[in-house]
Amino acid sequence: MVESIVARMKSLVGGKRGRQPLTPKLLAQLRQQLLDCAAGTGGEVSARGRAAKLGETYLGLNDAGRHEFLRRIALDFGPVPTAVEAAHRDYQSAVGTPGQWDAEAALRAALRSSRIRILTQFNALPQGVKFLVELRADLLRYLEKDDELAVLDRELESRLTAWFDVGFLELQRITWHSPASLLEKLIQYEAVHEIRSWSDLQNRLDSDRRLYAFFHPRMPMEPLIFVEVALTRTLSGNIQELLDESAPVLDTGRADTAIFYSISNTQPGLRGVTFGNFLLKRVIDDLKRDFPQLKTFATLSPLPLFADWLKRSPDALAAAGLAIAQLTAGDWARDKALARRLRDPLERLAARYLYREQRHGRPLDPVARFHLGNGARIERINFLADTSSKGFRQSCALMVNYLYDPDEIEGNVEAFVGEGRIAATAAVRRLAKQ
């Protein structure tokens, strides 16, 4: 019986959304299921059965039903206020006595909500961790309009952060010979530069390319984050050239540069769980081992909020001399004379955006925050570096190289975190001041 329920739940995880509304009868049944899970009676088989039934109920619900399901966990299964008050009173009385540590343990137990007991039971199921990651993706959507779910989100994020500690993750290189189901997920999850076809993917997995991903042992065929790398002879400044399927394959023995041109987080439910910085460090170590002649490790990165910033900055647009609609449409790039005239003002604006524009003491650009926080420096602004429609729409076709110098990474991180100081080349700093 239990195994059949587990099998049904496994088949539902990652599938189409359920359609069943949360009727009063089903709500009563759900509440009893939650109470049973919170009570935690019986052995391991009973716990697996309860969790599987609860998961099957959740996956069968429509969107409104799932929202109410999560509200019930958030609002009805927190710590018991009277128990917390009594445990806190006992602790205050026991401070300085031999019973202090027992009282502290009792207080900690009183503060532990039943929500955690309910959620952790899914760990025993084959698809339990994946289920919780998908559940949190739902939760984050509902949280945008329902603040009362915040307490559940904090607890679930804390659990996922512990379960997805980088020490548990496995770095794997993905090749053209990896399982087809995994390759299909790369096409699905690519978030920076769309993989347009199987031949496009094959080009990104050729002998002068590398693709690495982090995996969790409980989600073996689900990449959590992956990075695409090109081995080159120079610092790349154009993504179309880098992804050109007709370009000759480079002899890797002649490569002196590794370009990280796409980093994709694949699981929305793991927002706030950070492992991208560890991925880059592990990949650099792996590349240095396989290609000891590599001297330069850099990115070719988008400026995803640059066009939005221009829209909100009339003085910046005036400096460019074109309306934002014209800049993001991209027709100007076909006029060579106009492109030459726009190059200097756009590069200055991009440098100002990356080096000077901040929010809460950190760079406005999310990609800049990520790489600068990992110890990179702003190396070079690249004009007409992404002439795709997305490239024009997001960043007026500009891209930036962030350079990871192994000798400077630690110092850059300390300066950025401690003082808010951004590492950048003299050329970029000059552009930002103009």
C-alpha positions as CSV (number, residue, x, y, z in Angstrom):
1,M,0.0,0.0,0.0
2,V,2.7,2.5,1.0
3,E,4.9,1.6,-2.0
4,S,2.0,2.2,-4.4
5,I,1.3,5.7,-2.9
6,V,5.0,6.5,-3.1
7,A,5.1,5.4,-6.7
8,R,2.1,7.6,-7.6
9,M,3.7,10.6,-5.9
10,K,7.0,9.9,-7.7
11,S,5.2,9.9,-11.0
12,L,3.5,13.3,-10.2
13,V,6.6,15.2,-9.0
14,G,7.8,17.5,-11.8
15,G,4.6,16.8,-13.9
16,K,1.6,18.8,-14.9
17,R,-0.2,20.8,-12.2
18,G,-3.2,19.2,-10.5
19,R,-6.7,20.5,-11.1
20,Q,-8.6,19.5,-8.0
21,P,-10.2,22.3,-5.9
22,L,-9.8,22.2,-2.1
23,T,-13.4,21.5,-1.2
24,P,-14.5,21.6,2.5
25,K,-14.4,17.8,2.7
26,L,-10.9,17.7,1.2
27,L,-9.8,20.5,3.5
28,A,-10.9,18.5,6.5
29,Q,-9.1,15.4,5.2
30,L,-6.0,17.6,4.6
31,R,-6.0,19.0,8.1
32,Q,-6.1,15.5,9.5
33,Q,-3.2,14.4,7.3
34,L,-1.2,17.4,8.5
35,L,-2.1,16.6,12.2
36,D,-0.9,13.0,11.7
37,C,2.3,14.1,10.1
38,A,2.9,16.7,12.9
39,A,2.2,14.0,15.6
40,G,4.9,11.8,14.0
41,T,3.6,8.6,15.7
42,G,4.6,5.1,14.5
43,G,7.7,3.9,12.8
44,E,9.6,4.8,9.6
45,V,7.1,2.9,7.3
46,S,4.2,4.9,8.8
47,A,6.1,8.2,8.4
48,R,6.8,7.4,4.7
49,G,3.2,6.5,4.1
50,R,1.9,9.7,5.7
51,A,4.3,11.9,3.8
52,A,3.5,10.2,0.5
53,K,-0.3,10.6,1.0
54,L,0.2,14.3,1.9
55,G,2.4,14.8,-1.1
56,E,-0.1,13.1,-3.4
57,T,-2.8,15.4,-2.0
58,Y,-0.8,18.5,-2.6
59,L,0.2,17.6,-6.1
60,G,-3.4,16.8,-7.1
61,L,-4.6,20.3,-6.1
62,N,-5.1,23.3,-8.3
63,D,-3.2,26.5,-7.7
64,A,-5.7,28.0,-5.3
65,G,-5.8,24.7,-3.4
66,R,-2.0,24.6,-3.1
67,H,-2.0,28.1,-1.8
68,E,-4.5,27.2,1.0
69,F,-2.6,24.0,1.7
70,L,0.6,26.1,2.5
71,R,-1.4,28.7,4.5
72,R,-2.7,25.9,6.7
73,I,0.9,24.7,7.4
74,A,2.1,28.3,8.0
75,L,-0.7,29.4,10.3
76,D,-1.8,26.3,12.1
77,F,1.5,24.4,12.9
78,G,3.8,27.0,14.5
79,P,5.2,26.8,18.1
80,V,2.6,26.8,20.9
81,P,2.8,30.3,22.5
82,T,1.9,29.0,26.0
83,A,4.5,26.3,25.8
84,V,7.2,28.8,24.6
85,E,6.2,31.2,27.4
86,A,6.5,28.5,30.1
87,A,9.8,27.2,28.7
88,H,11.2,30.7,28.6
89,R,10.1,31.3,32.2
90,D,11.8,28.1,33.3
91,Y,14.9,29.0,31.5
92,Q,15.2,32.4,33.1
93,S,14.7,30.8,36.5
94,A,17.4,28.2,35.8
95,V,20.1,30.6,34.5
96,G,23.2,30.1,36.6
97,T,22.0,26.8,38.1
98,P,23.0,23.2,37.2
99,G,19.6,22.9,35.4
100,Q,20.4,25.8,33.0
101,W,21.3,23.5,30.1
102,D,18.3,21.3,30.4
103,A,16.1,24.4,30.5
104,E,17.8,25.7,27.4
105,A,17.2,22.5,25.6
106,A,13.5,22.6,26.6
107,L,13.2,26.1,25.4
108,R,14.7,25.2,22.1
109,A,12.3,22.3,21.7
110,A,9.3,24.5,22.5
111,L,10.4,27.0,19.8
112,R,10.6,24.2,17.2
113,S,7.5,24.3,15.1
114,S,5.5,21.4,13.8
115,R,6.0,22.7,10.3
116,I,9.6,21.4,10.4
117,R,8.4,17.9,11.5
118,I,5.9,17.9,8.6
119,L,8.4,19.0,6.0
120,T,11.3,16.8,7.0
121,Q,9.2,13.6,6.6
122,F,9.5,14.0,2.9
123,N,13.2,13.3,3.0
124,A,12.4,9.6,3.4
125,L,10.7,9.5,-0.1
126,P,12.6,8.9,-3.4
127,Q,11.4,12.2,-4.8
128,G,11.0,14.0,-1.5
129,V,13.7,16.5,-1.8
130,K,12.7,17.4,-5.3
131,F,9.1,17.7,-4.1
132,L,10.1,20.2,-1.4
133,V,12.1,22.3,-3.9
134,E,9.1,22.5,-6.2
135,L,6.8,23.2,-3.2
136,R,9.0,26.2,-2.3
137,A,8.8,27.5,-5.9
138,D,5.1,27.6,-5.4
139,L,5.5,29.2,-2.0
140,L,7.6,32.0,-3.4
141,R,5.0,32.8,-6.0
142,Y,2.2,33.0,-3.4
143,L,4.4,35.0,-1.0
144,E,4.4,37.9,-3.4
145,K,0.8,38.6,-2.4
146,D,0.5,36.8,0.9
147,D,2.9,38.0,3.7
148,E,1.5,35.4,6.1
149,L,3.5,32.7,4.3
150,A,6.8,34.4,5.2
151,V,7.3,32.3,8.4
152,L,7.0,29.1,6.4
153,D,9.3,30.3,3.7
154,R,12.0,31.2,6.3
155,E,11.8,27.7,7.9
156,L,11.8,25.9,4.5
157,E,14.7,28.1,3.2
158,S,16.7,27.2,6.3
159,R,16.1,23.5,5.8
160,L,17.0,23.6,2.1
161,T,20.2,25.6,2.9
162,A,21.3,22.9,5.3
163,W,20.3,20.0,2.9
164,F,22.0,21.7,-0.1
165,D,25.2,22.7,1.7
166,V,28.0,22.7,-0.9
167,G,29.7,19.9,0.9
168,F,26.9,17.6,-0.2
169,L,27.0,18.7,-3.9
170,E,28.7,16.8,-6.7
171,L,30.5,18.7,-9.5
172,Q,30.1,16.8,-12.8
173,R,31.2,17.6,-16.3
174,I,28.3,17.2,-18.9
175,T,29.3,16.0,-22.3
176,W,27.5,15.2,-25.6
177,H,27.5,11.6,-24.4
178,S,25.6,12.3,-21.2
179,P,22.0,10.9,-21.0
180,A,19.6,12.5,-23.5
181,S,17.2,13.3,-20.7
182,L,19.9,15.4,-19.0
183,L,20.8,17.2,-22.2
184,E,17.1,18.0,-22.7
185,K,17.1,19.6,-19.3
186,L,20.0,21.8,-20.3
187,I,18.0,23.1,-23.2
188,Q,15.1,23.7,-20.9
189,Y,17.0,25.4,-18.1
190,E,19.4,27.6,-20.1
191,A,18.6,31.1,-18.8
192,V,21.2,33.4,-20.4
193,H,21.6,32.5,-24.1
194,E,18.9,30.3,-25.5
195,I,19.9,26.9,-26.9
196,R,18.2,27.0,-30.2
197,S,18.8,23.4,-31.5
198,W,20.5,20.2,-30.8
199,S,23.4,21.3,-33.1
200,D,23.7,24.5,-31.0
201,L,24.0,22.3,-27.9
202,Q,26.5,20.0,-29.5
203,N,28.6,23.1,-30.4
204,R,28.5,24.1,-26.7
205,L,29.8,20.7,-25.7
206,D,32.6,20.4,-28.4
207,S,36.2,19.6,-27.5
208,D,37.1,23.3,-27.0
209,R,34.1,23.8,-24.6
210,R,33.3,22.6,-21.1
211,L,30.0,22.5,-19.3
212,Y,29.9,21.8,-15.5
213,A,27.0,21.4,-13.2
214,F,26.3,20.9,-9.5
215,F,24.1,17.9,-8.5
216,H,22.6,16.8,-5.2
217,P,22.7,13.1,-4.4
218,R,18.9,13.1,-3.8
219,M,18.3,14.8,-7.2
220,P,20.8,12.9,-9.4
221,M,19.4,13.9,-12.8
222,E,18.5,17.5,-11.9
223,P,21.4,20.0,-12.4
224,L,21.1,22.7,-9.7
225,I,23.3,25.2,-11.5
226,F,25.5,24.9,-14.5
227,V,28.2,27.0,-16.2
228,E,29.2,27.0,-19.8
229,V,32.9,27.6,-20.6
230,A,34.7,28.3,-23.9
231,L,38.4,27.8,-24.2
232,T,39.9,30.6,-26.3
233,R,43.1,32.4,-27.3
234,T,41.9,35.9,-26.2
235,L,39.5,37.7,-24.0
236,S,36.2,37.2,-25.9
237,G,34.0,40.3,-26.5
238,N,31.2,39.0,-28.7
239,I,28.7,36.3,-27.8
240,Q,27.6,35.7,-31.4
241,E,31.1,34.9,-32.4
242,L,31.6,32.7,-29.4
243,L,28.4,30.7,-30.2
244,D,29.0,30.5,-33.9
245,E,28.4,26.9,-34.9
246,S,30.5,27.3,-38.1
247,A,33.6,28.6,-36.3
248,P,36.6,26.3,-36.4
249,V,37.2,24.2,-33.2
250,L,40.2,25.5,-31.3
251,D,43.1,23.1,-30.5
252,T,42.8,23.1,-26.7
253,G,46.5,22.9,-26.4
254,R,46.7,26.5,-27.7
255,A,44.1,27.9,-25.4
256,D,45.2,30.4,-22.8
257,T,41.8,31.8,-21.7
258,A,38.7,30.3,-20.2
259,I,35.5,32.3,-20.8
260,F,32.5,31.6,-18.5
261,Y,29.7,32.8,-20.8
262,S,26.6,31.4,-19.2
263,I,25.6,30.6,-15.6
264,S,22.1,29.2,-15.1
265,N,20.3,28.5,-11.8
266,T,17.8,25.9,-12.6
267,Q,15.6,25.5,-9.5
268,P,13.4,28.5,-8.5
269,G,12.7,26.8,-5.3
270,L,16.3,27.2,-4.2
271,R,16.3,31.0,-4.3
272,G,18.5,32.3,-1.5
273,V,20.5,29.0,-1.3
274,T,23.9,30.1,-2.6
275,F,26.4,27.8,-4.3
276,G,27.2,29.6,-7.5
277,N,30.4,31.1,-6.1
278,F,31.6,27.6,-5.1
279,L,30.8,26.3,-8.6
280,L,33.1,28.8,-10.2
281,K,36.0,28.1,-7.8
282,R,35.7,24.4,-8.3
283,V,35.5,24.8,-12.1
284,I,38.6,27.0,-12.2
285,D,40.5,24.3,-10.2
286,D,39.3,21.6,-12.6
287,L,40.3,23.6,-15.7
288,K,43.7,24.5,-14.2
289,R,44.3,20.8,-13.6
290,D,43.3,19.7,-17.2
291,F,44.8,22.8,-18.9
292,P,47.8,24.1,-16.9
293,Q,48.6,26.5,-19.7
294,L,45.5,28.6,-19.0
295,K,46.4,32.1,-17.8
296,T,43.1,34.0,-17.9
297,F,39.7,33.2,-16.3
298,A,37.0,35.6,-17.2
299,T,33.3,35.9,-18.0
300,L,31.4,37.4,-20.9
301,S,28.4,38.7,-19.1
302,P,25.2,40.5,-19.8
303,L,24.0,43.8,-18.1
304,P,20.4,42.6,-17.5
305,L,19.1,45.8,-15.9
306,F,21.0,48.4,-18.0
307,A,18.1,49.3,-20.3
308,D,15.7,49.5,-17.4
309,W,18.2,51.9,-15.6
310,L,18.4,54.0,-18.7
311,K,14.6,54.4,-18.8
312,R,14.7,55.8,-15.3
313,S,17.7,58.1,-16.0
314,P,16.7,61.0,-18.3
315,D,20.2,62.5,-18.0
316,A,21.7,59.2,-19.2
317,L,19.4,59.0,-22.2
318,A,20.2,62.6,-23.1
319,A,23.9,61.7,-23.2
320,A,23.2,58.9,-25.6
321,G,21.1,61.1,-27.8
322,L,18.5,58.4,-28.6
323,A,15.2,57.4,-27.0
324,I,15.2,54.2,-25.1
325,A,12.9,52.6,-27.6
326,Q,15.4,53.2,-30.4
327,L,18.3,51.9,-28.3
328,T,16.6,48.7,-27.4
329,A,15.1,48.1,-30.8
330,G,18.6,47.8,-32.3
331,D,18.1,49.3,-35.8
332,W,20.8,51.9,-35.0
333,A,23.4,49.2,-35.0
334,R,23.0,48.8,-38.8
335,D,24.0,52.4,-39.4
336,K,27.8,52.3,-39.1
337,A,28.1,56.1,-38.7
338,L,25.5,56.2,-35.9
339,A,27.0,53.2,-34.2
340,R,30.4,54.9,-34.1
341,R,28.8,58.0,-32.6
342,L,27.0,56.0,-29.9
343,R,29.9,53.8,-28.9
344,D,31.6,56.2,-26.5
345,P,28.5,57.5,-24.7
346,L,27.1,54.0,-24.3
347,E,30.4,52.6,-23.0
348,R,30.6,55.5,-20.5
349,L,27.0,54.9,-19.4
350,A,27.6,51.2,-18.9
351,A,30.7,51.9,-16.9
352,R,28.8,54.3,-14.7
353,Y,26.0,51.8,-14.3
354,L,28.3,49.0,-13.2
355,Y,30.8,51.0,-11.2
356,R,28.8,53.7,-9.6
357,E,25.0,52.9,-9.5
358,Q,24.1,51.1,-6.3
359,R,21.2,50.0,-4.2
360,H,21.6,49.4,-0.4
361,G,25.4,49.8,-0.8
362,R,25.8,47.2,-3.5
363,P,25.9,47.4,-7.3
364,L,22.5,47.8,-8.9
365,D,23.3,45.1,-11.5
366,P,22.6,41.5,-10.2
367,V,25.3,39.9,-12.3
368,A,27.8,42.5,-11.1
369,R,26.8,41.8,-7.5
370,F,27.4,38.1,-8.0
371,H,30.8,38.3,-9.7
372,L,32.2,41.2,-7.7
373,G,31.1,39.4,-4.5
374,N,33.1,36.4,-5.7
375,G,36.3,38.4,-6.1
376,A,36.3,39.3,-9.8
377,R,37.0,42.7,-11.2
378,I,35.3,44.6,-14.0
379,E,37.8,44.1,-16.8
380,R,36.3,45.5,-20.0
381,I,33.1,46.9,-21.5
382,N,32.2,45.4,-24.9
383,F,30.3,47.3,-27.5
384,L,27.8,45.5,-29.8
385,A,28.7,42.3,-28.0
386,D,25.2,40.7,-28.0
387,T,23.2,41.7,-31.1
388,S,20.3,39.3,-30.4
389,S,16.9,40.9,-29.7
390,K,17.4,40.0,-26.0
391,G,20.8,41.6,-26.0
392,F,19.4,44.9,-27.4
393,R,16.3,44.7,-25.1
394,Q,18.2,44.2,-21.9
395,S,21.5,46.0,-22.4
396,C,21.6,47.9,-25.7
397,A,23.8,45.1,-27.0
398,L,26.6,45.7,-24.5
399,M,28.4,43.0,-22.4
400,V,31.1,43.0,-19.8
401,N,34.1,40.9,-19.0
402,Y,34.6,40.1,-15.3
403,L,38.1,38.7,-14.7
404,Y,39.0,36.3,-12.0
405,D,42.7,36.7,-11.1
406,P,43.5,33.9,-8.6
407,D,46.1,36.2,-6.9
408,E,43.5,39.0,-6.3
409,I,40.3,37.1,-5.6
410,E,40.6,37.0,-1.8
411,G,41.6,40.7,-1.5
412,N,38.8,41.8,-3.9
413,V,36.2,39.9,-1.8
414,E,37.4,41.5,1.4
415,A,37.4,45.0,-0.1
416,F,33.9,44.5,-1.6
417,V,32.3,42.9,1.4
418,G,34.0,45.1,4.0
419,E,34.2,48.4,2.3
420,G,31.9,48.2,-0.7
421,R,34.9,48.8,-2.9
422,I,34.6,47.6,-6.5
423,A,37.6,46.2,-8.3
424,A,37.8,47.6,-11.8
425,T,40.5,48.3,-14.4
426,A,41.8,51.9,-14.7
427,A,40.1,52.1,-18.1
428,V,36.7,51.2,-16.7
429,R,37.1,53.7,-13.8
430,R,38.0,56.4,-16.2
431,L,34.9,55.7,-18.3
432,A,32.7,55.7,-15.2
433,K,33.9,59.2,-14.2
434,Q,33.3,60.8,-17.6
